[in-house]
């Protein structure tokens, strides 16, 4: 996994820092990465580890890439298996993925 990610690194420091952030376990440090793809991928890793961590939704809003902000909220809803109002709130922030997000949430509710 890391081999492909490192190929897209914009700086040598991102290539070094990224695995350190994952190891340290502090999602807020994902935003220190210069490469926008790595920022998003980094937060995705933390969502998969702890999808019910409410602090991550604040970090999603701080992502520099709109695409990754949308993906972040979609993943929070999906990985956290949210239904009802919490799913609607997360999906409403998932931009281009909103329709898919709501469809997934609806399928979980059945």
Residue, then its C-alpha position, 0 to 999 in steps of 0.5 A: x500500500x505505501x509503495x503506491x502512496x509514496x509515488x504521489x508524494x509531493x515532498x520527501x518529508x511527506x513520504x517520511x511523515x505519513x507512516x509516522x502519523x499513522x503509527x503515532x495515532x493522531x489524526x489531526x497530524x494528517x493535515x500537516x501533510x502537503x500532498x492533498x491526496x495523502x491528507x485524505x488517505x491519512x484521514x481515511x485510515x483513521x476513519x477505518x480504525x475508529x469510525x465513531x471518533x467524532x473529532x474526525x468530522x471536524x478534521x474533514x472540514x479542514x481538508x484542503x481538497x473538496x473531493x476529500x472532504x466529501x469522501x471523508x464524510x461519506x466514509x464516516x457515515x459508511x464505516x460508522x454504519x450510521x442510520x437515521x438522523x446521524x447518517x443524514x447529517x454526515x451524508x449532507x456533507x458528503x458532496x458528490x457522494x451524498x446520493x450514494x451515502x444516503x442509499x448506503x444508510x438506507x440499506x443499513x436501516x432495513 
